């Protein structure tokens, strides 16, 4: 079935100690078909074919100098 993903995962974890905080996130999307015929090879116009799976990783660090001042790196 077109655009019906078998698997989608989005999750993350945050850990910290005193003034330092780290966050790691992962997003995964499974492959899917762009047409009802489940065409694997893409057509010349790009409207039919398999859309590949992909994942995105995200890391973030935060340091708190005080309750009012923080530095973040994403």
PDB file of N, H, CA, C and O in Angstrom:
ATOM      1  N   UNK A   1       0.853  -1.178   0.000  1.00  0.00           N
ATOM      2  CA  UNK A   1       0.000   0.000   0.000  1.00  0.00           C
ATOM      3  C   UNK A   1       0.899   1.241   0.000  1.00  0.00           C
ATOM      4  O   UNK A   1       1.864   1.314   0.761  1.00  0.00           O
ATOM      5  N   UNK A   2       0.584   2.194  -0.839  1.00  0.00           N
ATOM      6  H   UNK A   2      -0.199   2.135  -1.457  1.00  0.00           H
ATOM      7  CA  UNK A   2       1.413   3.383  -0.946  1.00  0.00           C
ATOM      8  C   UNK A   2       1.305   4.260   0.309  1.00  0.00           C
ATOM      9  O   UNK A   2       0.244   4.388   0.920  1.00  0.00           O
ATOM     10  N   UNK A   3       2.424   4.843   0.656  1.00  0.00           N
ATOM     11  H   UNK A   3       3.285   4.739   0.159  1.00  0.00           H
ATOM     12  CA  UNK A   3       2.541   5.765   1.793  1.00  0.00           C
ATOM     13  C   UNK A   3       2.061   5.185   3.114  1.00  0.00           C
ATOM     14  O   UNK A   3       1.675   5.939   4.007  1.00  0.00           O
ATOM     15  N   UNK A   4       2.076   3.858   3.261  1.00  0.00           N
ATOM     16  H   UNK A   4       2.390   3.246   2.535  1.00  0.00           H
ATOM     17  CA  UNK A   4       1.750   3.200   4.530  1.00  0.00           C
ATOM     18  C   UNK A   4       3.054   2.640   5.100  1.00  0.00           C
ATOM     19  O   UNK A   4       3.521   1.587   4.666  1.00  0.00           O
ATOM     20  N   UNK A   5       3.624   3.325   6.045  1.00  0.00           N
ATOM     21  H   UNK A   5       3.244   4.180   6.398  1.00  0.00           H
ATOM     22  CA  UNK A   5       4.912   2.928   6.598  1.00  0.00           C
ATOM     23  C   UNK A   5       4.748   1.762   7.558  1.00  0.00           C
ATOM     24  O   UNK A   5       3.841   1.754   8.390  1.00  0.00           O
ATOM     25  N   UNK A   6       5.632   0.777   7.440  1.00  0.00           N
ATOM     26  H   UNK A   6       6.369   0.783   6.764  1.00  0.00           H
ATOM     27  CA  UNK A   6       5.596  -0.368   8.347  1.00  0.00           C
ATOM     28  C   UNK A   6       6.174   0.001   9.710  1.00  0.00           C
ATOM     29  O   UNK A   6       5.696  -0.484  10.735  1.00  0.00           O
ATOM     30  N   UNK A   7       7.191   0.849   9.730  1.00  0.00           N
ATOM     31  H   UNK A   7       7.579   1.242   8.897  1.00  0.00           H
ATOM     32  CA  UNK A   7       7.850   1.206  10.994  1.00  0.00           C
ATOM     33  C   UNK A   7       8.197   2.672  11.034  1.00  0.00           C
ATOM     34  O   UNK A   7       8.737   3.231  10.079  1.00  0.00           O
ATOM     35  N   UNK A   8       7.881   3.279  12.144  1.00  0.00           N
ATOM     36  H   UNK A   8       7.442   2.825  12.920  1.00  0.00           H
ATOM     37  CA  UNK A   8       8.338   4.632  12.459  1.00  0.00           C
ATOM     38  C   UNK A   8       8.790   4.600  13.915  1.00  0.00           C
ATOM     39  O   UNK A   8       8.052   4.138  14.785  1.00  0.00           O
ATOM     40  N   UNK A   9       9.996   5.086  14.181  1.00  0.00           N
ATOM     41  H   UNK A   9      10.595   5.461  13.474  1.00  0.00           H
ATOM     42  CA  UNK A   9      10.487   5.142  15.551  1.00  0.00           C
ATOM     43  C   UNK A   9      11.038   6.532  15.825  1.00  0.00           C
ATOM     44  O   UNK A   9      11.832   7.066  15.051  1.00  0.00           O
ATOM     45  N   UNK A  10      10.610   7.100  16.922  1.00  0.00           N
ATOM     46  H   UNK A  10       9.964   6.667  17.551  1.00  0.00           H
ATOM     47  CA  UNK A  10      11.165   8.371  17.390  1.00  0.00           C
ATOM     48  C   UNK A  10      11.367   8.234  18.891  1.00  0.00           C
ATOM     49  O   UNK A  10      10.426   7.955  19.635  1.00  0.00           O
ATOM     50  N   UNK A  11      12.591   8.432  19.321  1.00  0.00           N
ATOM     51  H   UNK A  11      13.355   8.659  18.717  1.00  0.00           H
ATOM     52  CA  UNK A  11      12.877   8.283  20.742  1.00  0.00           C
ATOM     53  C   UNK A  11      14.106   9.068  21.124  1.00  0.00           C
ATOM     54  O   UNK A  11      14.865   9.527  20.271  1.00  0.00           O
ATOM     55  N   UNK A  12      14.288   9.214  22.418  1.00  0.00           N
ATOM     56  H   UNK A  12      13.671   8.841  23.111  1.00  0.00           H
ATOM     57  CA  UNK A  12      15.441   9.948  22.896  1.00  0.00           C
ATOM     58  C   UNK A  12      15.688   9.699  24.363  1.00  0.00           C
ATOM     59  O   UNK A  12      14.865   9.114  25.068  1.00  0.00           O
ATOM     60  N   UNK A  13      16.825  10.152  24.799  1.00  0.00           N
ATOM     61  H   UNK A  13      17.493  10.627  24.227  1.00  0.00           H
ATOM     62  CA  UNK A  13      17.200  10.017  26.197  1.00  0.00           C
ATOM     63  C   UNK A  13      17.911  11.292  26.633  1.00  0.00           C
ATOM     64  O   UNK A  13      18.669  11.890  25.870  1.00  0.00           O
ATOM     65  N   UNK A  14      17.655  11.694  27.865  1.00  0.00           N
ATOM     66  H   UNK A  14      17.039  11.209  28.485  1.00  0.00           H
ATOM     67  CA  UNK A  14      18.306  12.864  28.445  1.00  0.00           C
ATOM     68  C   UNK A  14      18.967  12.451  29.748  1.00  0.00           C
ATOM     69  O   UNK A  14      18.364  11.761  30.569  1.00  0.00           O
ATOM     70  N   UNK A  15      20.204  12.875  29.933  1.00  0.00           N
ATOM     71  H   UNK A  15      20.694  13.436  29.266  1.00  0.00           H
ATOM     72  CA  UNK A  15      20.935  12.581  31.161  1.00  0.00           C
ATOM     73  C   UNK A  15      21.713  13.824  31.569  1.00  0.00           C
ATOM     74  O   UNK A  15      22.191  14.581  30.724  1.00  0.00           O
ATOM     75  N   UNK A  16      21.829  14.017  32.856  1.00  0.00           N
ATOM     76  H   UNK A  16      21.441  13.402  33.543  1.00  0.00           H
ATOM     77  CA  UNK A  16      22.558  15.182  33.330  1.00  0.00           C
ATOM     78  C   UNK A  16      23.110  14.984  34.720  1.00  0.00           C
ATOM     79  O   UNK A  16      22.714  14.077  35.453  1.00  0.00           O
ATOM     80  N   UNK A  17      24.029  15.851  35.059  1.00  0.00           N
ATOM     81  H   UNK A  17      24.351  16.588  34.464  1.00  0.00           H
ATOM     82  CA  UNK A  17      24.615  15.864  36.385  1.00  0.00           C
ATOM     83  C   UNK A  17      24.982  17.298  36.714  1.00  0.00           C
ATOM     84  O   UNK A  17      25.746  17.941  35.994  1.00  0.00           O
ATOM     85  N   UNK A  18      24.437  17.781  37.793  1.00  0.00           N
ATOM     86  H   UNK A  18      23.817  17.258  38.379  1.00  0.00           H
ATOM     87  CA  UNK A  18      24.645  19.155  38.260  1.00  0.00           C
ATOM     88  C   UNK A  18      24.294  20.151  37.164  1.00  0.00           C
ATOM     89  O   UNK A  18      23.113  20.299  36.853  1.00  0.00           O
ATOM     90  N   UNK A  19      25.252  20.836  36.566  1.00  0.00           N
ATOM     91  H   UNK A  19      26.213  20.716  36.819  1.00  0.00           H
ATOM     92  CA  UNK A  19      24.981  21.906  35.598  1.00  0.00           C
ATOM     93  C   UNK A  19      25.046  21.462  34.144  1.00  0.00           C
ATOM     94  O   UNK A  19      24.813  22.265  33.241  1.00  0.00           O
ATOM     95  N   UNK A  20      25.358  20.196  33.909  1.00  0.00           N
ATOM     96  H   UNK A  20      25.547  19.544  34.643  1.00  0.00           H
ATOM     97  CA  UNK A  20      25.523  19.706  32.532  1.00  0.00           C
ATOM     98  C   UNK A  20      24.361  18.774  32.181  1.00  0.00           C
ATOM     99  O   UNK A  20      23.968  17.926  32.983  1.00  0.00           O
ATOM    100  N   UNK A  21      23.817  18.944  30.971  1.00  0.00           N
ATOM    101  H   UNK A  21      24.136  19.633  30.320  1.00  0.00           H
ATOM    102  CA  UNK A  21      22.700  18.135  30.497  1.00  0.00           C
ATOM    103  C   UNK A  21      22.978  17.700  29.058  1.00  0.00           C
ATOM    104  O   UNK A  21      23.337  18.529  28.223  1.00  0.00           O
ATOM    105  N   UNK A  22      22.816  16.414  28.762  1.00  0.00           N
ATOM    106  H   UNK A  22      22.524  15.740  29.441  1.00  0.00           H
ATOM    107  CA  UNK A  22      23.006  15.871  27.424  1.00  0.00           C
ATOM    108  C   UNK A  22      21.704  15.224  26.963  1.00  0.00           C
ATOM    109  O   UNK A  22      21.021  14.562  27.746  1.00  0.00           O
ATOM    110  N   UNK A  23      21.361  15.419  25.681  1.00  0.00           N
ATOM    111  H   UNK A  23      21.916  15.956  25.045  1.00  0.00           H
ATOM    112  CA  UNK A  23      20.182  14.799  25.093  1.00  0.00           C
ATOM    113  C   UNK A  23      20.569  14.187  23.752  1.00  0.00           C
ATOM    114  O   UNK A  23      21.240  14.823  22.939  1.00  0.00           O
ATOM    115  N   UNK A  24      20.138  12.946  23.530  1.00  0.00           N
ATOM    116  H   UNK A  24      19.593  12.429  24.190  1.00  0.00           H
ATOM    117  CA  UNK A  24      20.345  12.260  22.256  1.00  0.00           C
ATOM    118  C   UNK A  24      18.980  11.811  21.748  1.00  0.00           C
ATOM    119  O   UNK A  24      18.193  11.228  22.494  1.00  0.00           O
ATOM    120  N   UNK A  25      18.700  12.087  20.458  1.00  0.00           N
ATOM    121  H   UNK A  25      19.340  12.561  19.851  1.00  0.00           H
ATOM    122  CA  UNK A  25      17.420  11.712  19.866  1.00  0.00           C
ATOM    123  C   UNK A  25      17.658  10.973  18.553  1.00  0.00           C
ATOM    124  O   UNK A  25      18.624  11.240  17.838  1.00  0.00           O
ATOM    125  N   UNK A  26      16.756  10.038  18.251  1.00  0.00           N
ATOM    126  H   UNK A  26      15.972   9.821  18.831  1.00  0.00           H
ATOM    127  CA  UNK A  26      16.814   9.264  17.014  1.00  0.00           C
ATOM    128  C   UNK A  26      15.426   9.236  16.396  1.00  0.00           C
ATOM    129  O   UNK A  26      14.430   9.015  17.085  1.00  0.00           O
ATOM    130  N   UNK A  27      15.372   9.461  15.094  1.00  0.00           N
ATOM    131  H   UNK A  27      16.181   9.641  14.534  1.00  0.00           H
ATOM    132  CA  UNK A  27      14.129   9.352  14.335  1.00  0.00           C
ATOM    133  C   UNK A  27      14.396   8.446  13.139  1.00  0.00           C
ATOM    134  O   UNK A  27      15.319   8.693  12.362  1.00  0.00           O
ATOM    135  N   UNK A  28      13.585   7.391  12.990  1.00  0.00           N
ATOM    136  H   UNK A  28      12.836   7.191  13.621  1.00  0.00           H
ATOM    137  CA  UNK A  28      13.734   6.446  11.888  1.00  0.00           C
ATOM    138  C   UNK A  28      12.393   6.293  11.186  1.00  0.00           C
ATOM    139  O   UNK A  28      11.362   6.113  11.834  1.00  0.00           O
ATOM    140  N   UNK A  29      12.409   6.367   9.853  1.00  0.00           N
ATOM    141  H   UNK A  29      13.247   6.514   9.327  1.00  0.00           H
ATOM    142  CA  UNK A  29      11.219   6.173   9.030  1.00  0.00           C
ATOM    143  C   UNK A  29      11.534   5.084   8.017  1.00  0.00           C
ATOM    144  O   UNK A  29      12.530   5.160   7.297  1.00  0.00           O
ATOM    145  N   UNK A  30      10.671   4.061   7.967  1.00  0.00           N
ATOM    146  H   UNK A  30       9.862   3.999   8.552  1.00  0.00           H
ATOM    147  CA  UNK A  30      10.870   2.916   7.085  1.00  0.00           C
ATOM    148  C   UNK A  30      10.570   3.279   5.627  1.00  0.00           C
ATOM    149  O   UNK A  30       9.945   4.302   5.346  1.00  0.00           O
ATOM    150  N   UNK A  31      11.024   2.429   4.712  1.00  0.00           N
ATOM    151  H   UNK A  31      11.532   1.598   4.940  1.00  0.00           H
ATOM    152  CA  UNK A  31      10.766   2.662   3.289  1.00  0.00           C
ATOM    153  C   UNK A  31       9.280   2.507   2.983  1.00  0.00           C
ATOM    154  O   UNK A  31       8.550   1.822   3.699  1.00  0.00           O
ATOM    155  N   UNK A  32       8.854   3.152   1.915  1.00  0.00           N
ATOM    156  H   UNK A  32       9.448   3.709   1.334  1.00  0.00           H
ATOM    157  CA  UNK A  32       7.463   3.066   1.487  1.00  0.00           C
ATOM    158  C   UNK A  32       7.380   3.235  -0.019  1.00  0.00           C
ATOM    159  O   UNK A  32       8.338   3.675  -0.654  1.00  0.00           O
ATOM    160  N   UNK A  33       6.261   2.894  -0.579  1.00  0.00           N
ATOM    161  H   UNK A  33       5.482   2.537  -0.064  1.00  0.00           H
ATOM    162  CA  UNK A  33       6.037   3.052  -2.017  1.00  0.00           C
ATOM    163  C   UNK A  33       5.266   4.341  -2.274  1.00  0.00           C
ATOM    164  O   UNK A  33       4.416   4.737  -1.476  1.00  0.00           O
ATOM    165  N   UNK A  34       5.565   4.985  -3.382  1.00  0.00           N
ATOM    166  H   UNK A  34       6.255   4.664  -4.030  1.00  0.00           H
ATOM    167  CA  UNK A  34       4.888   6.241  -3.714  1.00  0.00           C
ATOM    168  C   UNK A  34       3.655   6.036  -4.585  1.00  0.00           C
ATOM    169  O   UNK A  34       2.933   6.988  -4.880  1.00  0.00           O
ATOM    170  N   UNK A  35       3.413   4.786  -4.997  1.00  0.00           N
ATOM    171  H   UNK A  35       4.000   4.012  -4.757  1.00  0.00           H
ATOM    172  CA  UNK A  35       2.244   4.524  -5.848  1.00  0.00           C
ATOM    173  C   UNK A  35       1.572   3.223  -5.425  1.00  0.00           C
ATOM    174  O   UNK A  35       2.181   2.393  -4.749  1.00  0.00           O
ATOM    175  N   UNK A  36       0.316   3.050  -5.825  1.00  0.00           N
ATOM    176  H   UNK A  36      -0.179   3.724  -6.373  1.00  0.00           H
ATOM    177  CA  UNK A  36      -0.467   1.877  -5.435  1.00  0.00           C
ATOM    178  C   UNK A  36       0.026   0.592  -6.088  1.00  0.00           C
ATOM    179  O   UNK A  36      -0.304  -0.491  -5.604  1.00  0.00           O
ATOM    180  N   UNK A  37       0.795   0.666  -7.157  1.00  0.00           N
ATOM    181  H   UNK A  37       1.063   1.545  -7.551  1.00  0.00           H
ATOM    182  CA  UNK A  37       1.313  -0.527  -7.834  1.00  0.00           C
ATOM    183  C   UNK A  37       2.554  -1.096  -7.157  1.00  0.00           C
ATOM    184  O   UNK A  37       3.045  -2.154  -7.550  1.00  0.00           O
ATOM    185  N   UNK A  38       3.065  -0.397  -6.138  1.00  0.00           N
ATOM    186  H   UNK A  38       2.666   0.462  -5.819  1.00  0.00           H
ATOM    187  CA  UNK A  38       4.285  -0.801  -5.425  1.00  0.00           C
ATOM    188  C   UNK A  38       5.470  -0.960  -6.375  1.00  0.00           C
ATOM    189  O   UNK A  38       6.202  -1.948  -6.316  1.00  0.00           O
ATOM    190  N   UNK A  39       5.642   0.010  -7.235  1.00  0.00           N
ATOM    191  H   UNK A  39       5.047   0.813  -7.283  1.00  0.00           H
ATOM    192  CA  UNK A  39       6.742   0.026  -8.191  1.00  0.00           C
ATOM    193  C   UNK A  39       8.053   0.241  -7.450  1.00  0.00           C
ATOM    194  O   UNK A  39       8.189   1.187  -6.674  1.00  0.00           O
ATOM    195  N   UNK A  40       9.018  -0.642  -7.692  1.00  0.00           N
ATOM    196  H   UNK A  40       8.907  -1.410  -8.322  1.00  0.00           H
ATOM    197  CA  UNK A  40      10.305  -0.525  -7.005  1.00  0.00           C
ATOM    198  C   UNK A  40      11.224   0.454  -7.730  1.00  0.00           C
ATOM    199  O   UNK A  40      11.805   1.339  -7.103  1.00  0.00           O
ATOM    200  N   UNK A  41      11.357   0.300  -9.044  1.00  0.00           N
ATOM    201  H   UNK A  41      10.885  -0.419  -9.553  1.00  0.00           H
ATOM    202  CA  UNK A  41      12.227   1.192  -9.814  1.00  0.00           C
ATOM    203  C   UNK A  41      11.516   2.512 -10.077  1.00  0.00           C
ATOM    204  O   UNK A  41      10.339   2.514 -10.438  1.00  0.00           O
ATOM    205  N   UNK A  42      12.202   3.621  -9.906  1.00  0.00           N
ATOM    206  H   UNK A  42      13.158   3.619  -9.613  1.00  0.00           H
ATOM    207  CA  UNK A  42      11.561   4.923 -10.140  1.00  0.00           C
ATOM    208  C   UNK A  42      11.268   5.152 -11.618  1.00  0.00           C
ATOM    209  O   UNK A  42      11.995   4.678 -12.491  1.00  0.00           O
ATOM    210  N   UNK A  43      10.205   5.877 -11.879  1.00  0.00           N
ATOM    211  H   UNK A  43       9.614   6.262 -11.170  1.00  0.00           H
ATOM    212  CA  UNK A  43       9.862   6.232 -13.262  1.00  0.00           C
ATOM    213  C   UNK A  43      10.680   7.446 -13.683  1.00  0.00           C
ATOM    214  O   UNK A  43      11.310   8.100 -12.851  1.00  0.00           O
ATOM    215  N   UNK A  44      10.667   7.738 -14.959  1.00  0.00           N
ATOM    216  H   UNK A  44      10.156   7.207 -15.635  1.00  0.00           H
ATOM    217  CA  UNK A  44      11.436   8.863 -15.487  1.00  0.00           C
ATOM    218  C   UNK A  44      10.977  10.202 -14.901  1.00  0.00           C
ATOM    219  O   UNK A  44      11.785  11.109 -14.708  1.00  0.00           O
ATOM    220  N   UNK A  45       9.674  10.318 -14.620  1.00  0.00           N
ATOM    221  H   UNK A  45       9.017   9.581 -14.776  1.00  0.00           H
ATOM    222  CA  UNK A  45       9.174  11.585 -14.081  1.00  0.00           C
ATOM    223  C   UNK A  45       9.284  11.663 -12.554  1.00  0.00           C
ATOM    224  O   UNK A  45       8.991  12.707 -11.971  1.00  0.00           O
ATOM    225  N   UNK A  46       9.701  10.577 -11.901  1.00  0.00           N
ATOM    226  H   UNK A  46       9.939   9.729 -12.374  1.00  0.00           H
ATOM    227  CA  UNK A  46       9.921  10.593 -10.461  1.00  0.00           C
ATOM    228  C   UNK A  46       8.665  10.471  -9.619  1.00  0.00           C
ATOM    229  O   UNK A  46       8.730  10.644  -8.402  1.00  0.00           O
ATOM    230  N   UNK A  47       7.525  10.177 -10.228  1.00  0.00           N
ATOM    231  H   UNK A  47       7.472  10.036 -11.217  1.00  0.00           H
ATOM    232  CA  UNK A  47       6.287  10.070  -9.464  1.00  0.00           C
ATOM    233  C   UNK A  47       6.058   8.678  -8.902  1.00  0.00           C
ATOM    234  O   UNK A  47       5.313   8.537  -7.932  1.00  0.00           O
ATOM    235  N   UNK A  48       6.662   7.649  -9.466  1.00  0.00           N
ATOM    236  H   UNK A  48       7.267   7.764 -10.254  1.00  0.00           H
ATOM    237  CA  UNK A  48       6.504   6.279  -8.998  1.00  0.00           C
ATOM    238  C   UNK A  48       7.842   5.751  -8.527  1.00  0.00           C
ATOM    239  O   UNK A  48       8.895   6.173  -9.003  1.00  0.00           O
ATOM    240  N   UNK A  49       7.790   4.824  -7.588  1.00  0.00           N
ATOM    241  H   UNK A  49       6.935   4.481  -7.200  1.00  0.00           H
ATOM    242  CA  UNK A  49       9.016   4.196  -7.123  1.00  0.00           C
ATOM    243  C   UNK A  49       9.060   4.061  -5.621  1.00  0.00           C
ATOM    244  O   UNK A  49       8.170   4.522  -4.906  1.00  0.00           O
ATOM    245  N   UNK A  50      10.108   3.421  -5.163  1.00  0.00           N
ATOM    246  H   UNK A  50      10.831   3.047  -5.745  1.00  0.00           H
ATOM    247  CA  UNK A  50      10.322   3.176  -3.743  1.00  0.00           C
ATOM    248  C   UNK A  50      10.967   4.398  -3.093  1.00  0.00           C
ATOM    249  O   UNK A  50      11.966   4.916  -3.592  1.00  0.00           O
ATOM    250  N   UNK A  51      10.398   4.854  -1.988  1.00  0.00           N
ATOM    251  H   UNK A  51       9.586   4.434  -1.582  1.00  0.00           H
ATOM    252  CA  UNK A  51      11.000   5.928  -1.196  1.00  0.00           C
ATOM    253  C   UNK A  51      11.836   5.239  -0.118  1.00  0.00           C
ATOM    254  O   UNK A  51      11.279   4.517   0.710  1.00  0.00           O
ATOM    255  N   UNK A  52      13.155   5.439  -0.104  1.00  0.00           N
ATOM    256  H   UNK A  52      13.608   6.025  -0.776  1.00  0.00           H
ATOM    257  CA  UNK A  52      14.007   4.702   0.828  1.00  0.00           C
ATOM    258  C   UNK A  52      13.792   5.134   2.283  1.00  0.00           C
ATOM    259  O   UNK A  52      13.293   6.224   2.564  1.00  0.00           O
ATOM    260  N   UNK A  53      14.182   4.250   3.185  1.00  0.00           N
ATOM    261  H   UNK A  53      14.588   3.365   2.956  1.00  0.00           H
ATOM    262  CA  UNK A  53      14.118   4.584   4.611  1.00  0.00           C
ATOM    263  C   UNK A  53      15.217   5.599   4.941  1.00  0.00           C
ATOM    264  O   UNK A  53      16.186   5.754   4.197  1.00  0.00           O
ATOM    265  N   UNK A  54      15.042   6.281   6.066  1.00  0.00           N
ATOM    266  H   UNK A  54      14.255   6.155   6.670  1.00  0.00           H
ATOM    267  CA  UNK A  54      16.056   7.238   6.503  1.00  0.00           C
ATOM    268  C   UNK A  54      16.008   7.383   8.016  1.00  0.00           C
ATOM    269  O   UNK A  54      15.010   7.052   8.657  1.00  0.00           O
ATOM    270  N   UNK A  55      17.091   7.877   8.566  1.00  0.00           N
ATOM    271  H   UNK A  55      17.901   8.146   8.046  1.00  0.00           H
ATOM    272  CA  UNK A  55      17.146   8.145  10.004  1.00  0.00           C
ATOM    273  C   UNK A  55      17.841   9.479  10.229  1.00  0.00           C
ATOM    274  O   UNK A  55      18.677   9.914   9.437  1.00  0.00           O
ATOM    275  N   UNK A  56      17.471  10.106  11.323  1.00  0.00           N
ATOM    276  H   UNK A  56      16.792   9.753  11.966  1.00  0.00           H
ATOM    277  CA  UNK A  56      18.051  11.390  11.722  1.00  0.00           C
ATOM    278  C   UNK A  56      18.493  11.256  13.172  1.00  0.00           C
ATOM    279  O   UNK A  56      17.711  10.843  14.028  1.00  0.00           O
ATOM    280  N   UNK A  57      19.745  11.604  13.447  1.00  0.00           N
ATOM    281  H   UNK A  57      20.380  11.940  12.751  1.00  0.00           H
ATOM    282  CA  UNK A  57      20.285  11.603  14.805  1.00  0.00           C
ATOM    283  C   UNK A  57      20.497  13.037  15.254  1.00  0.00           C
ATOM    284  O   UNK A  57      20.906  13.890  14.466  1.00  0.00           O
ATOM    285  N   UNK A  58      20.217  13.299  16.519  1.00  0.00           N
ATOM    286  H   UNK A  58      19.885  12.606  17.159  1.00  0.00           H
ATOM    287  CA  UNK A  58      20.347  14.648  17.048  1.00  0.00           C
ATOM    288  C   UNK A  58      20.993  14.575  18.421  1.00  0.00           C
ATOM    289  O   UNK A  58      20.554  13.811  19.281  1.00  0.00           O
ATOM    290  N   UNK A  59      22.036  15.371  18.624  1.00  0.00           N
ATOM    291  H   UNK A  59      22.393  15.991  17.925  1.00  0.00           H
ATOM    292  CA  UNK A  59      22.701  15.463  19.918  1.00  0.00           C
ATOM    293  C   UNK A  59      22.643  16.897  20.419  1.00  0.00           C
ATOM    294  O   UNK A  59      22.776  17.841  19.641  1.00  0.00           O
ATOM    295  N   UNK A  60      22.444  17.053  21.722  1.00  0.00           N
ATOM    296  H   UNK A  60      22.336  16.285  22.353  1.00  0.00           H
ATOM    297  CA  UNK A  60      22.375  18.391  22.303  1.00  0.00           C
ATOM    298  C   UNK A  60      23.070  18.371  23.660  1.00  0.00           C
ATOM    299  O   UNK A  60      22.941  17.415  24.425  1.00  0.00           O
ATOM    300  N   UNK A  61      23.799  19.429  23.941  1.00  0.00           N
ATOM    301  H   UNK A  61      23.904  20.205  23.320  1.00  0.00           H
ATOM    302  CA  UNK A  61      24.444  19.599  25.237  1.00  0.00           C
ATOM    303  C   UNK A  61      24.070  20.966  25.793  1.00  0.00           C
ATOM    304  O   UNK A  61      23.955  21.941  25.051  1.00  0.00           O
ATOM    305  N   UNK A  62      23.882  21.022  27.103  1.00  0.00           N
ATOM    306  H   UNK A  62      23.975  20.230  27.705  1.00  0.00           H
ATOM    307  CA  UNK A  62      23.496  22.273  27.747  1.00  0.00           C
ATOM    308  C   UNK A  62      24.292  22.427  29.042  1.00  0.00           C
ATOM    309  O   UNK A  62      24.421  21.482  29.821  1.00  0.00           O
ATOM    310  N   UNK A  63      24.817  23.617  29.258  1.00  0.00           N
ATOM    311  H   UNK A  63      24.712  24.384  28.626  1.00  0.00           H
ATOM    312  CA  UNK A  63      25.514  23.935  30.502  1.00  0.00           C
ATOM    313  C   UNK A  63      24.837  25.133  31.143  1.00  0.00           C
ATOM    314  O   UNK A  63      24.655  26.169  30.503  1.00  0.00           O
ATOM    315  N   UNK A  64      24.466  24.991  32.404  1.00  0.00           N
ATOM    316  H   UNK A  64      24.613  24.150  32.924  1.00  0.00           H
ATOM    317  CA  UNK A  64      23.789  26.073  33.129  1.00  0.00           C
ATOM    318  C   UNK A  64      24.771  26.760  34.067  1.00  0.00           C
ATOM    319  O   UNK A  64      25.318  26.137  34.977  1.00  0.00           O
ATOM    320  N   UNK A  65      24.988  28.051  33.834  1.00  0.00           N
ATOM    321  H   UNK A  65      24.543  28.556  33.095  1.00  0.00           H
ATOM    322  CA  UNK A  65      25.807  28.847  34.738  1.00  0.00           C
ATOM    323  C   UNK A  65      24.996  29.236  35.962  1.00  0.00           C
ATOM    324  O   UNK A  65      25.510  29.275  37.079  1.00  0.00           O
ATOM    325  N   UNK A  66      23.722  29.522  35.733  1.00  0.00           N
ATOM    326  H   UNK A  66      23.304  29.490  34.825  1.00  0.00           H
ATOM    327  CA  UNK A  66      22.775  29.871  36.793  1.00  0.00           C
ATOM    328  C   UNK A  66      21.375  29.589  36.244  1.00  0.00           C
ATOM    329  O   UNK A  66      21.244  29.080  35.131  1.00  0.00           O
ATOM    330  N   UNK A  67      20.323  29.914  37.013  1.00  0.00           N
ATOM    331  H   UNK A  67      20.430  30.328  37.917  1.00  0.00           H
ATOM    332  CA  UNK A  67      18.961  29.704  36.527  1.00  0.00           C
ATOM    333  C   UNK A  67      18.623  30.620  35.365  1.00  0.00           C
ATOM    334  O   UNK A  67      17.726  30.309  34.583  1.00  0.00           O
ATOM    335  N   UNK A  68      19.320  31.746  35.232  1.00  0.00           N
ATOM    336  H   UNK A  68      20.048  31.999  35.868  1.00  0.00           H
ATOM    337  CA  UNK A  68      19.038  32.705  34.173  1.00  0.00           C
ATOM    338  C   UNK A  68      19.947  32.550  32.951  1.00  0.00           C
ATOM    339  O   UNK A  68      19.578  32.987  31.861  1.00  0.00           O
ATOM    340  N   UNK A  69      21.124  31.940  33.106  1.00  0.00           N
ATOM    341  H   UNK A  69      21.424  31.585  33.991  1.00  0.00           H
ATOM    342  CA  UNK A  69      22.107  31.883  32.019  1.00  0.00           C
ATOM    343  C   UNK A  69      22.443  30.433  31.681  1.00  0.00           C
ATOM    344  O   UNK A  69      22.910  29.673  32.530  1.00  0.00           O
ATOM    345  N   UNK A  70      22.192  30.060  30.401  1.00  0.00           N
ATOM    346  H   UNK A  70      21.813  30.677  29.711  1.00  0.00           H
ATOM    347  CA  UNK A  70      22.499  28.714  29.927  1.00  0.00           C
ATOM    348  C   UNK A  70      23.152  28.806  28.552  1.00  0.00           C
ATOM    349  O   UNK A  70      22.893  29.743  27.797  1.00  0.00           O
ATOM    350  N   UNK A  71      23.990  27.838  28.235  1.00  0.00           N
ATOM    351  H   UNK A  71      24.200  27.077  28.849  1.00  0.00           H
ATOM    352  CA  UNK A  71      24.581  27.719  26.919  1.00  0.00           C
ATOM    353  C   UNK A  71      24.139  26.371  26.351  1.00  0.00           C
ATOM    354  O   UNK A  71      24.269  25.342  27.013  1.00  0.00           O
ATOM    355  N   UNK A  72      23.618  26.380  25.122  1.00  0.00           N
ATOM    356  H   UNK A  72      23.513  27.216  24.584  1.00  0.00           H
ATOM    357  CA  UNK A  72      23.185  25.158  24.460  1.00  0.00           C
ATOM    358  C   UNK A  72      23.924  24.990  23.148  1.00  0.00           C
ATOM    359  O   UNK A  72      24.170  25.957  22.427  1.00  0.00           O
ATOM    360  N   UNK A  73      24.275  23.748  22.850  1.00  0.00           N
ATOM    361  H   UNK A  73      24.075  22.962  23.436  1.00  0.00           H
ATOM    362  CA  UNK A  73      24.866  23.385  21.562  1.00  0.00           C
ATOM    363  C   UNK A  73      24.007  22.264  20.985  1.00  0.00           C
ATOM    364  O   UNK A  73      23.955  21.166  21.540  1.00  0.00           O
ATOM    365  N   UNK A  74      23.336  22.544  19.873  1.00  0.00           N
ATOM    366  H   UNK A  74      23.378  23.436  19.423  1.00  0.00           H
ATOM    367  CA  UNK A  74      22.467  21.542  19.250  1.00  0.00           C
ATOM    368  C   UNK A  74      23.030  21.111  17.926  1.00  0.00           C
ATOM    369  O   UNK A  74      22.439  20.270  17.248  1.00  0.00           O
TER     370      UNK A  74
END
